[in-house]
Structure formats: structure tokens, C-alpha cells
Amino acid sequence: AATDLQLGAQRLGAQYSSEKLTIKCLGKYFSVDTMGNISTDIHVHPWIAVPVLNYIIAGDGTPVSGKWVPFRELEGGKTWYRLFEQRCEKPLKKVADTYTDLFDDLVHIFSGRQVAKQFESDISVVLHPLPRIPMMVCYWKPDDGLASSLNLFFDQSVNANLGAASAYTIGAGLTHMFEKLALRHGFSV
């Protein structure tokens, strides 16, 4: 309630109208009013709501740099990295291994986009959980006896716009949503 949403919208490149700040979260509109009430078309749970509110309150509006870094290289990321790997990357890899159409669905459902292969991966998809918080999923298919691999990368600007703790929370929330998506399509994860 103490946050000036109109100034926040200017800082973040968001919209402000009728006492609501509106941003795109995973390609869907996400609005917060001056009392902290949330309205959106996506399922709201703490793994998404808390980082969005942190972004609105503390994000400084730093533009996306185009420099991709693994989670452990974010400021504070070393503290959270093992948990991030266990709660985000490993379960998402399991989903990708069993639900091969995952990346196509990510592109369509969550307004992601496939990009040129990064880090020599077989598949690279960029999602925008928040406007200035792009996240790249890189997946390497199994090859010649080597197991598949999946890594998540963040734009370096996440340090100024969100921080490692909220980036972890967004990664965990997205992984949870992807697991539910796979289950809905009949794949056990």
C-alpha cells in the first residue's frame, strides 16, 4: 500500500491506469491495485505473486543486457544454487525427458520464443516471467550414451530487477506449473 504504483509503472515500463499497475507475466496481464489486490488470467500462487510484488516494489528498471548467466553467477546465487538445481533444473529436465512437446507448449502457452541454439544446446527457449526478467531454458538431448541435460539461465539484469531469492522462487513456480502441465497431458513426472 505504501508503494507509489504510478512511479513504479514508469520505472518498470509498465502500464498504470485506474489505480492499477499492469505488467505482462508469462505473456498474460497481471495487475496490482493500490491495496495489493491481484487480478490476472494466470493461476496465482506464492511462487509467482511474491516475485511479482518484489519486482514492483524493488525492481530498479535496469534494461535487459543480453548477457545470459547461470543462476549460481547471480549476486547471492551461490547461496541458493544447490536448491535451485534440485527444485528447478532437475525436475524440469525430468519433465522435458518424458514430455517431449514441452518446449513447443512453452512457446505457445507462456508466450515464450525459440531462439538460436545457445551454449551448443539442442533447444533454447526464452520465457519472460516478468518484463525485464527473461529466462532461457537450454536442453541437450541424450546423445551417444550421454544423458540429457537442462540448464536455466537468467539475463544478468536480474540482479538489479529481482535478485537471486525471487529468481529462485520464479524458477520453482515455473517448474511447478510445467509439472502440472505434463500431468494434465498424461505424463507422470
Secondary structure, DSSP 8 states (H G I E B T S, - for coil): --S-HHHHHHHHT-EEETTEEEEEETTEEEEEETT--EEESS---HHHHHHHHHHHHH-------S-EEEGGGSTTHHHHHHHHIIIIIHHHHHHHHH-TTHHHHHHHHS--EE-S--TT-SEEEEEEEETTEEEEEEEE--BTTB--EEEEEEETTHHHHT-HHHHHHHHHHHHHHHHHHHHHTT---
